[in-house]
Amino acid sequence: MSQFKSEQEAAESGVYIRKIQSFVKREGRLTGGQAKAIEQYWPTMGLLHSNGKLNIEQTFARVAPLVLEIGFGMGKSLVEMAKNETDKDFIGIEVHRPGVGACLAEAAEHELTNLRIYEHDAVAVLADCIEDGSLARVQLFFPDPWHKKKHHKRRIIQPDFVQNLRTKLAVGGIFHMATDWENYAEHMLAVMSAAPGFVNLSALGDFVPRPEQRPLTKFEQRGHRLGHGVWDLMFEKVN
């Protein structure tokens, strides 16, 4: 794509650019409980990419700030946030079916009505399903760091992705990232600091303390005990 400044420019010139995926779909076996949760709760909590643009007011039967999380894993922290922030609506995106099943089961156990889920590629969901300027917060917690240098191009935080995401955030909306890989944290900081339309919420221009809204996971607690670091970044869309 060297002769083009972006994928959009290439497409307008009639050139197809094969997209590099930021994830590998490692499909583990569904437990009985996860399979049952998908069968029972997907009809009310599941969203389909194929349905196109999402009508938020119709989906949640109200108008409220909308939070979108990319790659929620098994969904425990996403469910906890939705439970704690009932004044907001949440959309989670995950490609791994066992995580989808686990999240649906957990959400149903807490009788949540402010959470919906996509089982699809987040880049496609953002492009095809989310209205511009509709998101109050986007969350990306502990994405695959692709730690080998030759794989850094697969990291989801890249300039094109950030600008596409920017169009979906409302002015004043927050992009909140967290990683336990220092090299990826530095990469995130470099990409976001150079991104037009964003301002870093860190007083020092780097990282922020973990905000109370992001639950502390068992994995993270174990990391702290072992002396591992976790880096949070929060950037606000200003235009």
C-alpha positions, 0 to 999 in steps of 0.5 A: 500500500506504499503508493496509497496513504490509506486503505480508503484511498486504495479502494477509491483507486480500485485497488484491493488491499488484503487486511492484516488481522489483529487476532487469531481465532483460537476456537476452544471447545464450548462447555455445556453451560456456554453452549446452553447460554448461547442457545438461551440468551443470544436471541435477546442479547446477541447482535448480528454484523449482517444486520448492518447499522445498529439502531441504539435506541431501539436495541436498548429501549432507551437513550443512554451513553454507549460504551463499546468494548473490543475483545472482552475475553470471558466477559467478567469485567465487562459484565461487572462494568455493565452491572456497576454503570446502569446509567450506560449501555454496553456493547461487547465484541468478541470473536471467540465463542467460549468467551461469548457463551461465558459472557452471556451466562454471566450477564443473564445471572445478573439479569442485565438489560444494558449489555449486548454482544457481537461475535465478529471482527471488531474492525468490521463491526465498527465500520458497518454497524456503529453510527458515527459520533455515537460512542461515549467510551471505547475500551480495549483491555489487554489485546494480543500484544504480538510481542515479536517485532515481525508481528507488530504490524498485527497489533490492532492499535495502528493509525488507520484503526485509530482514525476509524475509531475516532469517527465513531466516538462523540466529541468528548468521548474516551478511548481507554486502553490497557496492556501488561506489555510495556513495549505495547504500551509505548507503541500505543502511546506513540500512535495515540500521541500522533493521532489527530483529534485526541488529547491525552488525559494523563497529566504527565502526557503518558499513562494514567492510574487504573480508573475505578471503572475498570475492574481489577482482574484475577490475572492482573492481581496475580501480575501485581504480586509477581511485580508485573506492570499494567499500563492504562492510557486514556485519550479524549476525542476533542474534534 
